[in-house]
């Protein structure tokens, strides 16, 4: 909860300075694209290697078939292009801000977070079925 509160307060405070508005907008767009690209890249990489978890025709809700890898590659190239475009002049402040934030996050990970992060815990099959049943069942209505 505190991470969300602090991040929200900092975002509003930074935007009060008018020159920072464009930096915040550009960084938000870049990080949104990067957040989209990470799972696309990992899925594409795992499919190419034939290792790890990846969405395929057996476990995906839908598939692009043989076009899937090409579409993934086009998406990754586009994210690279748009990221470069958003840090070119006159937006070099975006570049330096992104690099500073990335360095800070890397330092935080190296010094503190990696010791405490245990990763996702595997759920057992019965627990997953219970959660799915709770989500899919319609709420019961009471009569008064």
Residue pairs with C-beta under 8 A, 6 or more apart in sequence:
11 24
14 20
14 24
15 21
15 24
22 91
22 94
23 91
23 93
23 94
23 97
26 86
26 87
26 91
26 94
27 94
27 97
27 98
27 101
29 82
29 86
30 82
30 83
30 86
30 87
30 94
30 98
33 79
33 82
33 83
34 79
34 83
36 75
36 79
37 75
37 76
37 79
40 72
40 75
40 76
41 72
41 76
42 52
42 54
43 54
43 55
43 72
44 69
44 72
44 73
44 76
45 52
46 52
46 53
46 54
47 54
47 56
47 68
47 69
48 69
55 63
56 63
57 63
57 65
64 71
86 94
87 94
87 95
87 98
123 131
